[in-house]
Amino acid sequence: MHAAQTINSLARLSSQVMGVFRVRVQVFSLKNPERREEVEMVVDTGAFRTVIPRSVADALGVVSERRQTFRMINGEPMERDLGWIGISIAGESAHTMAILGNPGDHAVLGALTLEELTLEVDPTRSRLRPLQDQDLLLLSMGEAQTAKA
Protein backbone atom coordinates (compact mmCIF):
# COMPACT_ATOMS: atom_id res chain seq x y z
CA MET A 1 0.00 0.00 0.00
CA HIS A 2 1.18 3.50 -0.62
CA ALA A 3 1.84 5.48 2.51
CA ALA A 4 -0.69 7.91 3.87
CA GLN A 5 1.64 10.74 2.86
CA THR A 6 1.71 9.48 -0.71
CA ILE A 7 -2.06 9.00 -0.77
CA ASN A 8 -2.66 12.52 0.53
CA SER A 9 -0.25 14.03 -2.00
CA LEU A 10 -1.81 11.95 -4.77
CA ALA A 11 -5.28 13.12 -3.83
CA ARG A 12 -4.22 16.77 -4.02
CA LEU A 13 -2.64 16.26 -7.45
CA SER A 14 -5.33 13.97 -8.87
CA SER A 15 -6.80 16.58 -11.16
CA GLN A 16 -3.37 17.30 -12.66
CA VAL A 17 -2.02 13.77 -13.19
CA MET A 18 -3.10 11.60 -16.12
CA GLY A 19 -4.54 8.27 -15.01
CA VAL A 20 -5.31 9.43 -11.46
CA PHE A 21 -8.92 10.33 -10.92
CA ARG A 22 -11.78 10.16 -8.44
CA VAL A 23 -14.95 8.09 -8.45
CA ARG A 24 -18.03 7.98 -6.26
CA VAL A 25 -18.80 4.56 -4.78
CA GLN A 26 -21.37 3.09 -2.42
CA VAL A 27 -19.84 1.46 0.64
CA PHE A 28 -22.20 -0.80 2.58
CA SER A 29 -22.38 -2.92 5.68
CA LEU A 30 -22.19 -6.67 5.09
CA LYS A 31 -24.39 -7.26 8.15
CA ASN A 32 -27.00 -4.77 6.98
CA PRO A 33 -26.61 -4.07 3.21
CA GLU A 34 -29.29 -1.35 3.34
CA ARG A 35 -26.88 0.77 5.40
CA ARG A 36 -24.87 2.62 2.73
CA GLU A 37 -22.61 5.63 2.49
CA GLU A 38 -21.51 7.37 -0.70
CA VAL A 39 -17.76 7.99 -0.70
CA GLU A 40 -15.56 9.81 -3.20
CA MET A 41 -12.32 7.84 -3.69
CA VAL A 42 -9.05 8.33 -5.51
CA VAL A 43 -8.50 5.42 -7.91
CA ASP A 44 -4.96 4.17 -7.28
CA THR A 45 -3.86 0.94 -8.96
CA GLY A 46 -0.56 1.26 -7.10
CA ALA A 47 -2.39 0.79 -3.80
CA PHE A 48 -3.17 -2.85 -3.04
CA ARG A 49 -6.04 -2.33 -0.60
CA THR A 50 -8.94 0.09 -0.50
CA VAL A 51 -8.98 2.73 2.24
CA ILE A 52 -12.25 4.00 3.70
CA PRO A 53 -12.60 6.80 6.24
CA ARG A 54 -13.02 5.58 9.83
CA SER A 55 -16.13 7.78 10.11
CA VAL A 56 -17.76 5.77 7.28
CA ALA A 57 -16.77 2.47 8.89
CA ASP A 58 -18.23 3.62 12.21
CA ALA A 59 -21.48 4.84 10.59
CA LEU A 60 -21.91 1.45 8.91
CA GLY A 61 -20.99 -0.58 11.98
CA VAL A 62 -17.87 -2.08 10.34
CA VAL A 63 -15.64 -3.65 12.97
CA SER A 64 -11.92 -4.19 12.85
CA GLU A 65 -11.05 -7.78 12.05
CA ARG A 66 -7.33 -7.29 12.59
CA ARG A 67 -4.55 -4.73 12.63
CA GLN A 68 -1.78 -4.79 10.04
CA THR A 69 1.53 -2.99 9.64
CA PHE A 70 2.23 -1.34 6.29
CA ARG A 71 5.44 0.27 5.11
CA MET A 72 5.27 3.87 4.03
CA ILE A 73 7.16 4.91 0.93
CA ASN A 74 9.99 6.23 3.13
CA GLY A 75 10.26 2.83 4.88
CA GLU A 76 8.59 3.82 8.12
CA PRO A 77 5.97 1.41 9.48
CA MET A 78 2.36 2.46 10.06
CA GLU A 79 -0.45 0.39 11.52
CA ARG A 80 -4.04 0.40 10.37
CA ASP A 81 -7.15 -1.61 11.21
CA LEU A 82 -8.78 -3.76 8.52
CA GLY A 83 -12.43 -4.72 8.21
CA TRP A 84 -14.83 -6.32 5.72
CA ILE A 85 -17.04 -3.97 3.70
CA GLY A 86 -19.30 -4.15 0.69
CA ILE A 87 -18.62 -1.80 -2.21
CA SER A 88 -20.70 -0.98 -5.31
CA ILE A 89 -19.82 0.98 -8.44
CA ALA A 90 -20.81 0.85 -12.10
CA GLY A 91 -23.40 -1.84 -11.48
CA GLU A 92 -20.88 -4.19 -9.81
CA SER A 93 -20.66 -5.13 -6.13
CA ALA A 94 -18.07 -7.01 -4.10
CA HIS A 95 -17.00 -7.76 -0.56
CA THR A 96 -13.48 -6.63 0.27
CA MET A 97 -11.13 -6.34 3.24
CA ALA A 98 -10.48 -2.61 3.49
CA ILE A 99 -8.17 -0.43 5.52
CA LEU A 100 -10.13 1.59 8.05
CA GLY A 101 -8.38 4.92 7.67
CA ASN A 102 -7.20 7.23 10.39
CA PRO A 103 -8.08 10.94 10.42
CA GLY A 104 -6.18 12.56 7.55
CA ASP A 105 -6.09 9.40 5.40
CA HIS A 106 -7.82 9.85 2.05
CA ALA A 107 -10.30 7.33 0.66
CA VAL A 108 -8.63 5.17 -1.99
CA LEU A 109 -9.99 2.53 -4.35
CA GLY A 110 -7.16 0.00 -4.59
CA ALA A 111 -6.16 -2.67 -7.11
CA LEU A 112 -7.49 -5.68 -5.18
CA THR A 113 -10.97 -4.19 -4.93
CA LEU A 114 -10.93 -3.24 -8.62
CA GLU A 115 -10.16 -6.87 -9.49
CA GLU A 116 -12.90 -8.10 -7.15
CA LEU A 117 -15.30 -5.77 -8.97
CA THR A 118 -13.96 -6.99 -12.36
CA LEU A 119 -13.15 -3.39 -13.27
CA GLU A 120 -10.03 -1.84 -14.74
CA VAL A 121 -8.73 1.67 -15.33
CA ASP A 122 -9.04 3.30 -18.72
CA PRO A 123 -6.12 5.72 -18.28
CA THR A 124 -6.79 7.72 -21.45
CA ARG A 125 -10.35 8.56 -20.38
CA SER A 126 -9.78 8.61 -16.60
CA ARG A 127 -12.62 6.24 -15.88
CA LEU A 128 -13.33 2.68 -14.86
CA ARG A 129 -14.53 0.08 -17.35
CA PRO A 130 -15.36 -3.65 -17.25
CA LEU A 131 -12.25 -5.80 -17.21
CA GLN A 132 -11.35 -6.74 -20.78
CA ASP A 133 -9.32 -9.68 -22.08
CA GLN A 134 -8.52 -11.07 -18.67
CA ASP A 135 -5.88 -13.76 -18.96
CA LEU A 136 -6.46 -16.89 -16.91
CA LEU A 137 -3.72 -19.33 -16.17
CA LEU A 138 -5.07 -22.84 -16.50
CA LEU A 139 -3.10 -25.62 -14.87
CA SER A 140 -3.83 -29.00 -16.35
CA MET A 141 -1.81 -32.15 -15.78
CA GLY A 142 1.35 -30.17 -15.03
CA GLU A 143 1.03 -27.96 -18.12
CA ALA A 144 0.33 -24.27 -17.93
CA GLN A 145 -2.00 -22.80 -20.52
CA THR A 146 -3.36 -19.30 -20.92
CA ALA A 147 -6.97 -18.67 -21.84
CA LYS A 148 -9.04 -15.53 -22.24
CA ALA A 149 -11.89 -15.05 -19.79
C-alpha positions in Angstrom: 0.0 0.0 0.0 1.2 3.5 -0.6 1.8 5.5 2.5 -0.7 7.9 3.9 1.6 10.7 2.9 1.7 9.5 -0.7 -2.1 9.0 -0.8 -2.7 12.5 0.5 -0.2 14.0 -2.0 -1.8 12.0 -4.8 -5.3 13.1 -3.8 -4.2 16.8 -4.0 -2.6 16.3 -7.5 -5.3 14.0 -8.9 -6.8 16.6 -11.2 -3.4 17.3 -12.7 -2.0 13.8 -13.2 -3.1 11.6 -16.1 -4.5 8.3 -15.0 -5.3 9.4 -11.5 -8.9 10.3 -10.9 -11.8 10.2 -8.4 -14.9 8.1 -8.4 -18.0 8.0 -6.3 -18.8 4.6 -4.8 -21.4 3.1 -2.4 -19.8 1.5 0.6 -22.2 -0.8 2.6 -22.4 -2.9 5.7 -22.2 -6.7 5.1 -24.4 -7.3 8.2 -27.0 -4.8 7.0 -26.6 -4.1 3.2 -29.3 -1.4 3.3 -26.9 0.8 5.4 -24.9 2.6 2.7 -22.6 5.6 2.5 -21.5 7.4 -0.7 -17.8 8.0 -0.7 -15.6 9.8 -3.2 -12.3 7.8 -3.7 -9.0 8.3 -5.5 -8.5 5.4 -7.9 -5.0 4.2 -7.3 -3.9 0.9 -9.0 -0.6 1.3 -7.1 -2.4 0.8 -3.8 -3.2 -2.8 -3.0 -6.0 -2.3 -0.6 -8.9 0.1 -0.5 -9.0 2.7 2.2 -12.3 4.0 3.7 -12.6 6.8 6.2 -13.0 5.6 9.8 -16.1 7.8 10.1 -17.8 5.8 7.3 -16.8 2.5 8.9 -18.2 3.6 12.2 -21.5 4.8 10.6 -21.9 1.4 8.9 -21.0 -0.6 12.0 -17.9 -2.1 10.3 -15.6 -3.7 13.0 -11.9 -4.2 12.9 -11.1 -7.8 12.1 -7.3 -7.3 12.6 -4.5 -4.7 12.6 -1.8 -4.8 10.0 1.5 -3.0 9.6 2.2 -1.3 6.3 5.4 0.3 5.1 5.3 3.9 4.0 7.2 4.9 0.9 10.0 6.2 3.1 10.3 2.8 4.9 8.6 3.8 8.1 6.0 1.4 9.5 2.4 2.5 10.1 -0.4 0.4 11.5 -4.0 0.4 10.4 -7.1 -1.6 11.2 -8.8 -3.8 8.5 -12.4 -4.7 8.2 -14.8 -6.3 5.7 -17.0 -4.0 3.7 -19.3 -4.2 0.7 -18.6 -1.8 -2.2 -20.7 -1.0 -5.3 -19.8 1.0 -8.4 -20.8 0.9 -12.1 -23.4 -1.8 -11.5 -20.9 -4.2 -9.8 -20.7 -5.1 -6.1 -18.1 -7.0 -4.1 -17.0 -7.8 -0.6 -13.5 -6.6 0.3 -11.1 -6.3 3.2 -10.5 -2.6 3.5 -8.2 -0.4 5.5 -10.1 1.6 8.1 -8.4 4.9 7.7 -7.2 7.2 10.4 -8.1 10.9 10.4 -6.2 12.6 7.6 -6.1 9.4 5.4 -7.8 9.8 2.1 -10.3 7.3 0.7 -8.6 5.2 -2.0 -10.0 2.5 -4.4 -7.2 0.0 -4.6 -6.2 -2.7 -7.1 -7.5 -5.7 -5.2 -11.0 -4.2 -4.9 -10.9 -3.2 -8.6 -10.2 -6.9 -9.5 -12.9 -8.1 -7.1 -15.3 -5.8 -9.0 -14.0 -7.0 -12.4 -13.2 -3.4 -13.3 -10.0 -1.8 -14.7 -8.7 1.7 -15.3 -9.0 3.3 -18.7 -6.1 5.7 -18.3 -6.8 7.7 -21.4 -10.3 8.6 -20.4 -9.8 8.6 -16.6 -12.6 6.2 -15.9 -13.3 2.7 -14.9 -14.5 0.1 -17.4 -15.4 -3.6 -17.3 -12.3 -5.8 -17.2 -11.4 -6.7 -20.8 -9.3 -9.7 -22.1 -8.5 -11.1 -18.7 -5.9 -13.8 -19.0 -6.5 -16.9 -16.9 -3.7 -19.3 -16.2 -5.1 -22.8 -16.5 -3.1 -25.6 -14.9 -3.8 -29.0 -16.3 -1.8 -32.2 -15.8 1.3 -30.2 -15.0 1.0 -28.0 -18.1 0.3 -24.3 -17.9 -2.0 -22.8 -20.5 -3.4 -19.3 -20.9 -7.0 -18.7 -21.8 -9.0 -15.5 -22.2 -11.9 -15.1 -19.8 
